[in-house]
C-alpha cells in the first residue's frame, strides 16, 4: 500500500501539475503586468490597512461574514500546523532548495488565489435565507455550465474536485501531527492527546460558520504573532548561520541537496515537487478551498475580496512559512534525524527550554483546531451547493456532518499510531493535488472573466481606466440571470 501511494503521489505532483501551476501563475502575472508586485502597497492598504479603520465600508453589503471574519476564517484554515510541521518536513525531505520552490509557488500563488477568490465571489449563489455562498463548484456551474454553455459537462470536473476536497475529511494531518506534539510534551499517550483535540474541535464548530468566524478573529492573530516573535528570536540567536542558509536555499534549488545529517540527497524533481506541494498545502493557493469562505464575505467588489486572497498567501508563506524554514535550517535541527512536528518542537525546546516546549504545544493545538475549524466551513459550503434546492435535506445533511466531522481524522490518527505503515504527508499531498489540478485548470479557462473584473475594479477604485456603467460586478446582477432566478423562485413556490 505504501509503495502504491508513494507512486500515486509522484504522478499527481509530477510534471503536469507543476507545469500547470507555473504556467497559470505566470499567465496571470504577465496579463496583470505583475499586479502582485506593482500594487503590493495597494493590496496591503485595502487589507491590513482596513483593519485599523473604525468604520467598515462593507458593513452594508450582502454577506454572512465581514471581510475580516472571512480572512480570519480562511487564514485559520491555512495558517496552522502545515506552516510548522509541514514546512519542517519539506526541508527534511527536499532540503533547503525546497524553500525556494515554496517561495516561487507563493509568488505566483498570490495571483492564483486572487483569481479564484474573485471568481468565487462573482459567481456566488444566494440561498433561500439571502446568504451568499460560493466556491469552485459554483463557478464551474455558472461560469462553465451557463456562461460558456458547457451544459452538464462541468459536473465531472465538480465531482472530481469535490471528491478531492472531501477526501481531506477522511485524511487530515492536523489531529495526528498535533497529538504527536502534545503527547511528547505532556508525556501522555498520543491517542489520549488526539481525543482531547477532537473534543476541543467540537466545542469550536458547534456555533456554526458565523460563530466560527468570530472565534477565529480572536485566536488567529494572537497565536500567529506569538509564533512569529519567537521564530524571529531563534533566527537572531543563530544569525551567523543566516547567510549560509540563504545561499543553500538558492544554490540547491536546481541541484538537489547533498547528504547531510543522515538525510539522503534529494533529486531536483523531489525538491521542486516537495516545495510546491507544501506551499499549496500551507497557503492553499490553487487548492480551491479558502474561496469557499471568501465567497460569503461582505464586499463591494469581487476583486476587493480577491486582494485578501493575495494578502493571505503573502502572510502565510513569505512570513509564517519562511520563519519556520529558517528556524529549522539556521539552528541545524534539520540534520538531527527528527521529522514532522517533532522537528519543530525540538527547535523550540532546544532554544527556549521548557517554555519553548509549552508555547509551541499551545500554538500547535490552537492552530490545529483553527485549521480544522476553517476546513469545516469549506465543507459546509460544498454540502450547501450539493443540496441547494432541497432545504430539508440540507438541514439534516449539515447536522449529520457536524456530529461526525472530527471522527475520521481521529480514526486515521489511531491507525497511524498503532499500524503506522503510511506517511501522513504522502496522504495529504495526494488529497491536495487532485482538487488543485482541477481548480487551477478551471480558473485558467475562466481567466477572461477575472480580467474583465480586474479592469473594472481598477477603473472604479484605483482610477486606472474608464468605468463601464453597464458592467455587472456580480453574476446575479446580470439582467438575464436576475430573470432566471425570479423564475426559479416562482416555480419553487
SVG drawing of the C-alpha trace seen along z (x, -y; Angstrom):
<svg xmlns="http://www.w3.org/2000/svg" viewBox="-46 -58 74 60">
<polyline fill="none" stroke="black" stroke-width="0.4" points="0.0,0.0 2.8,-2.4 4.6,-1.9 1.4,-2.4 0.5,-5.6 4.1,-7.0 3.9,-6.2 0.5,-7.9 1.8,-10.9 4.7,-11.2 2.3,-11.1 -0.1,-13.7 2.7,-16.1 4.6,-15.3 5.4,-17.5 1.7,-18.0 0.6,-19.7 3.9,-21.5 3.8,-22.9 0.1,-23.8 0.7,-25.7 3.7,-27.6 2.1,-28.4 -1.2,-29.6 0.6,-31.7 2.9,-33.2 0.0,-33.8 -1.9,-35.9 1.3,-37.6 2.0,-38.7 -1.6,-39.6 -1.9,-41.8 1.5,-43.3 2.8,-41.9 -0.1,-43.2 1.1,-41.4 4.4,-43.4 3.4,-46.8 0.3,-47.1 1.6,-45.4 1.2,-48.6 -2.4,-48.9 -3.1,-45.3 -1.8,-46.0 -3.7,-49.2 -7.0,-47.5 -6.5,-44.6 -4.2,-45.1 -4.8,-48.9 -8.6,-48.5 -8.2,-46.6 -7.2,-49.8 -10.3,-51.8 -13.0,-52.5 -15.7,-52.1 -16.2,-49.2 -17.4,-50.4 -18.5,-46.9 -20.9,-46.6 -23.9,-47.3 -23.0,-44.8 -24.7,-41.4 -22.8,-38.6 -22.6,-36.3 -19.1,-37.4 -17.3,-40.7 -14.2,-40.8 -12.0,-40.4 -14.1,-37.4 -13.7,-35.9 -9.9,-36.4 -9.6,-35.2 -11.5,-32.0 -9.6,-31.5 -6.3,-32.1 -7.4,-29.8 -7.8,-27.1 -4.4,-27.8 -2.1,-29.2 -1.7,-26.4 0.1,-23.1 1.0,-23.0 3.2,-26.1 5.0,-24.4 5.1,-20.6 4.5,-20.7 7.3,-23.1 9.7,-21.4 9.0,-18.1 9.5,-19.8 13.0,-20.9 14.0,-17.4 12.5,-15.8 13.6,-18.2 16.5,-20.0 17.0,-23.8 16.2,-24.1 12.6,-23.2 12.2,-26.6 13.0,-28.4 10.2,-26.5 7.9,-27.2 8.6,-30.9 8.1,-30.8 4.8,-29.0 3.7,-31.6 4.7,-34.5 2.6,-33.0 0.0,-31.9 -0.7,-35.4 -2.4,-36.0 -3.8,-32.5 -5.6,-32.9 -6.7,-36.4 -8.3,-34.9 -10.1,-32.0 -11.4,-34.2 -12.6,-36.9 -14.4,-34.2 -15.9,-32.6 -17.4,-36.0 -18.5,-36.9 -20.3,-33.6 -21.7,-33.0 -25.3,-32.0 -27.7,-33.5 -29.6,-30.8 -33.2,-30.8 -32.2,-32.9 -30.5,-35.6 -27.0,-34.5 -24.4,-34.1 -22.2,-31.0 -19.7,-30.2 -16.6,-28.4 -15.1,-26.4 -18.2,-24.2 -20.2,-27.3 -18.0,-29.0 -17.8,-25.6 -21.6,-25.5 -22.2,-29.2 -19.0,-30.0 -18.6,-26.9 -22.1,-25.4 -24.1,-28.6 -21.9,-31.4 -19.7,-29.1 -22.7,-26.8 -20.9,-23.6 -24.3,-22.2 -23.7,-19.4 -20.0,-18.9 -19.0,-20.9 -20.3,-18.2 -17.4,-15.7 -15.0,-18.4 -17.0,-19.4 -17.3,-15.7 -13.6,-15.1 -12.9,-18.4 -15.5,-17.5 -14.0,-14.1 -10.6,-15.6 -11.8,-18.2 -13.9,-15.7 -11.0,-13.2 -9.4,-15.5 -12.4,-14.9 -11.1,-11.3 -7.4,-12.1 -6.3,-15.1 -2.8,-15.6 -3.9,-18.1 -5.1,-15.7 -2.1,-13.3 0.7,-15.9 -0.7,-18.0 -1.4,-15.0 2.2,-13.9 3.5,-17.2 1.0,-17.1 2.0,-13.5 5.7,-14.3 5.3,-17.5 2.9,-16.2 4.1,-12.6 0.6,-11.2 -0.4,-8.6 -0.9,-10.1 -4.4,-8.5 -5.4,-10.4 -3.9,-13.6 -5.9,-13.1 -9.1,-12.7 -8.6,-16.0 -8.0,-17.8 -11.3,-16.2 -13.3,-17.5 -11.8,-21.0 -12.7,-21.0 -16.4,-20.0 -16.6,-22.9 -15.3,-25.3 -17.5,-24.3 -20.8,-23.9 -21.8,-27.5 -21.8,-27.4 -19.8,-29.4 -20.7,-32.8 -19.7,-32.0 -16.6,-30.2 -15.5,-33.4 -15.9,-35.4 -13.7,-32.9 -11.0,-32.8 -10.7,-36.6 -9.5,-36.4 -7.4,-33.3 -5.5,-33.5 -3.8,-36.9 -2.6,-36.1 -1.2,-32.7 0.3,-33.8 2.0,-36.8 3.4,-34.7 4.9,-32.2 6.5,-34.9 8.1,-36.7 9.6,-33.5 10.7,-32.4 12.5,-35.7 14.3,-35.4 15.6,-31.9 16.9,-33.3 18.6,-36.1 20.2,-33.6 21.7,-31.9 22.3,-35.0 25.8,-33.8 24.1,-30.9 21.6,-33.1 23.7,-34.0 24.9,-30.4 21.3,-29.2 20.0,-31.6 22.9,-30.6 21.8,-26.9 18.2,-27.8 19.0,-29.3 22.0,-27.2 20.3,-23.8 17.0,-24.8 18.2,-23.5 20.8,-20.9 19.2,-19.0 20.6,-18.8 23.7,-17.0 23.5,-14.2 23.5,-15.9 22.9,-14.5 21.7,-11.2 19.3,-12.6 19.8,-11.2 20.3,-13.9 17.1,-14.9 16.8,-15.0 15.8,-18.2 12.4,-16.9 11.8,-16.0 13.0,-19.4 10.5,-21.1 7.5,-18.9 8.1,-19.0 8.4,-22.8 5.4,-23.3 3.2,-20.8 4.0,-22.2 3.4,-25.7 -0.1,-24.8 -0.9,-22.8 0.0,-25.7 -1.3,-28.8 -4.0,-26.9 -3.4,-28.9 -5.0,-27.0 -6.5,-24.4 -9.9,-26.0 -10.6,-25.7 -10.5,-29.2 -12.5,-30.8 -15.5,-28.9 -15.4,-31.1 -14.3,-34.3 -17.4,-34.0 -19.6,-34.6 -17.9,-37.9 -19.4,-41.3 -17.6,-43.2 -18.2,-45.9 -16.5,-44.1 -15.2,-40.6 -11.7,-41.8 -11.7,-43.6 -12.1,-40.3 -9.5,-38.8 -7.0,-41.2 -7.5,-39.5 -6.5,-36.2 -3.2,-37.7 -2.6,-39.1 -3.3,-35.7 -0.7,-33.9 1.9,-36.6 1.5,-36.3 1.1,-32.6 4.2,-31.7 6.5,-34.7 6.1,-35.4 5.0,-32.3 6.4,-29.5 9.7,-31.4 10.1,-31.8 9.6,-28.0 12.0,-27.1 14.7,-29.5 14.5,-28.4 14.8,-24.7 17.8,-25.5 19.8,-28.1 19.5,-26.0 20.8,-23.0 18.0,-20.8 17.0,-19.7 20.1,-17.4 19.2,-15.8 17.1,-13.0 13.9,-14.3 10.9,-14.7 7.4,-16.1 6.1,-18.1 8.8,-16.6 11.4,-18.5 9.7,-21.9 9.2,-21.0 12.9,-20.3 13.8,-23.7 11.8,-25.5 12.8,-23.2 16.5,-23.4 16.4,-27.2 13.8,-28.1 13.8,-25.1 10.5,-24.1 9.0,-27.4 9.6,-26.7 8.0,-23.2 4.9,-24.6 4.4,-27.6 4.8,-25.6 2.5,-22.9 -0.1,-25.5 0.3,-27.2 0.1,-23.8 -3.2,-22.9 -4.7,-26.3 -3.5,-26.1 -4.9,-22.6 -8.4,-23.5 -8.4,-26.7 -7.3,-24.9 -9.9,-22.1 -12.5,-24.8 -11.7,-26.7 -12.0,-23.5 -15.4,-22.8 -16.6,-26.0 -15.3,-24.9 -17.1,-21.5 -20.3,-23.2 -20.2,-25.4 -19.8,-22.3 -22.7,-20.5 -24.9,-23.5 -24.3,-23.5 -24.9,-19.8 -28.4,-20.2 -29.1,-23.8 -32.7,-23.1 -33.6,-20.8 -33.7,-22.9 -34.8,-19.9 -32.1,-17.6 -29.6,-20.4 -30.6,-20.9 -30.2,-17.2 -27.1,-16.8 -25.3,-19.7 -26.5,-18.4 -25.1,-14.9 -21.8,-16.4 -21.4,-18.5 -21.8,-15.4 -19.3,-13.2 -16.8,-15.8 -13.9,-15.0 -14.3,-11.3 -12.4,-10.2 -9.2,-12.2 -9.3,-10.7 -9.6,-7.2 -6.8,-7.9 -4.6,-9.0 -5.3,-5.8 -4.4,-3.8 -1.1,-5.7 -0.3,-5.3 -0.9,-1.5 -0.2,-0.4 2.0,-3.1 2.7,-1.8 1.8,-5.0 3.3,-8.5 0.7,-11.2 2.3,-13.7 2.1,-11.3 -1.7,-11.1 -2.2,-14.8 -0.2,-15.6 -2.5,-13.3 -5.6,-14.8 -4.4,-18.4 -3.1,-17.6 -6.3,-16.3 -8.6,-19.3 -5.7,-21.7 -5.2,-20.3 -9.0,-20.6 -9.4,-24.1 -6.3,-25.7 -7.3,-24.4 -10.8,-25.8 -9.6,-29.3 -7.3,-29.4 -10.4,-28.7 -12.3,-31.4 -9.4,-33.9 -11.3,-36.2 -14.0,-36.9 -11.4,-37.7 -9.5,-40.1 -12.8,-41.9 -13.5,-42.2 -9.9,-43.4 -10.2,-46.1 -13.5,-47.2 -12.1,-47.3 -9.0,-49.3 -11.3,-51.8 -13.8,-52.1 -11.4,-52.2 -7.9,-52.7 -8.6,-55.4 -6.9,-53.4 -9.1,-53.4 -12.7,-54.3 -15.7,-52.7 -18.2,-50.8 -21.6,-51.7 -23.2,-48.5 -20.7,-46.2 -22.4,-43.7 -19.9,-43.2 -21.7,-40.2 -23.1,-37.4 -26.6,-37.6 -26.7,-41.3 -26.8,-40.4 -30.4,-41.1 -30.8,-37.6 -29.6,-35.9 -32.0,-38.0 -34.8,-37.0 -33.9,-33.3 -33.6,-33.4 -37.0,-35.1 -38.5,-32.4 -36.8,-29.7 -38.2,-31.1 -41.7,-31.4 -41.5,-27.7 -40.5,-26.6 -43.5,-28.4"/>
</svg>
